Amino acid sequence: MQMALRIEQKQKLQLALTPELYQSINILQYSAIDLNGFLNQQIYENPLLETYEERTDSSTYQDNVKSEFSWKREMQGIYRNKTTGAGDIAEILSSSNETTLEMHLIEQISFIDAITQSELQTIKFLIRNLNENGYLTIDENLAALMLGVSVAEVGNMAKLLQTFDPIGVGAKNLKDCLLIQMRHKKNHHRLACEIVENYLEDIANKKYKKISAIFSIPMSEVQEVIDYIQTLNPRPGEDFTRSMVNYIIPDVIVKKEHNGYVVQVNDYLVPDLTINYNYKALVEEDNGAHRYIQEKLNDAVTLIRGVEHRKTTLYEVTKAILDYQFAFFEHGVSELKAMTLNDIAKIVSLHESTVSRATSNKYIQTPMGIFEFKYFFTNGLGALSGMKSVKSIKDKLEEIINTENKEKPLSDQKITIIFANENINVSRRTIAKYREELGILPSSKRKRWK
């Protein structure tokens, strides 16, 4: 077989990702906070970009139509329409000085009358070695070696730390934490102490009958002990935080008014961009700066159009979600329908990936609360279930279990029948799966004893 080289021409269609399209895609993905940071950086880098608040040139948009370069043509389609209504977000974002567990414990040292400098350093060292739950994470022998003090001193300071508020802090583990709290009470429950000391794992596994047989007590008394133990705090340090609070700024606000619902894109944090017309003369002059200014002008116009495209897309997508999930906005989570990205994409005549970018990492404020956009995109259980969303099924399941007779808890099969009576056909396996995902125990371990 003879091989030969030849030149052929072929025609094919492919999408060209222009700089403007690439910019628009990136901007669409930003949340309001991320977009604020991105735009401020662009303002810093591009001299032709400025905000309306910074603008010093009194020339209006119409005053700058002249010469071979038409500003009007370049700015066509770009409009200014600020939709706020976010409330006092600046106040929300203000930093808060919250007391950490470490600060709270060190403050209590000042109330100790007699403490040596060595003991002071030891107890501060132990405080700094507590985890977020308030448990001591360092071995006493290692602590003594690192501090150059006796193991006895470390042990004494650890016991002193365990008397601090919140009670249970400084414990080595869960068992130690519960015992410290019980023994701190004046009339501590001796039976509960013994059960925690020796049968904590059986309590965790709900082996109440075993405990009843070991101590020769009725199940009702075992239940009382369990109820008492559950009043204790297994994580005494949990009420304190060592990290900054992450506040959520909604990207879109849906308000209910007399005539229906109103959708507002929250651009409170988005700088209101415009073009700095002071550079107009440089564009018209044929000098070395002409090309640079022209390039920066094109970048500025592309950026402003991208911001407006993001705003328009967010509005249209939110409006489609509002129409599709209208029952949710009226009645709550129980009426949340199954909905996919493709469902919304068809309504707004956009590609599914565009809807995904528009809703990614963004939040919506509704009369029912603030939700992440992805909250509304859930799968259904098929036509037999009336296309109820998985979220609404789980919420209903949790409601059924919370209101059941605790002395005769409902089995998964009985819960399936309850759903069927409401024309929602869910299999027993699905009920079991959702129950486990919600962290709810099976009926045999939910039972309470009189």
Secondary structure, 3 states (H helix, E strand, C coil): CCCCCCCCCCCCCCCCCCHHHHHHHHHHHCCHHHHHHHHHHHHHHCCCEEECCCCCCCCCCHHHCCCCCCHHHHCCCCCCCCCCCCCCHHHHHCCCCCCCHHHHHHHHHCCCCCCCHHHHHHHHHHHCCECCCCCECCCHHHHHHHHCCCHHHHHHHHHHHCCCCCCCCCCCCHHHHHHHHHHHCCCCCHHHHHHHHHHHHHHHCCCHHHHHHHHCCCHHHHHHHHHHHCCCCCCCCCCCCCCCCCCCCCCEEEEEECCEEEEEECCCCCCCEEECHHHHHHHHCCCCHHHHHHHHHHHHHHHHHHHHHHHHHHHHHHHHHHHHCHHHHHHCHHHCECECHHHHHHHHCCCHHHHHHHHCCCEEEECCEEEEHHHHCECECCHHHCCEEHHHHHHHHHHHHHCCCCCCCCCHHHHHHHHHHCCCCCCHHHHHHHHHHCCCCCHHHHCCCC
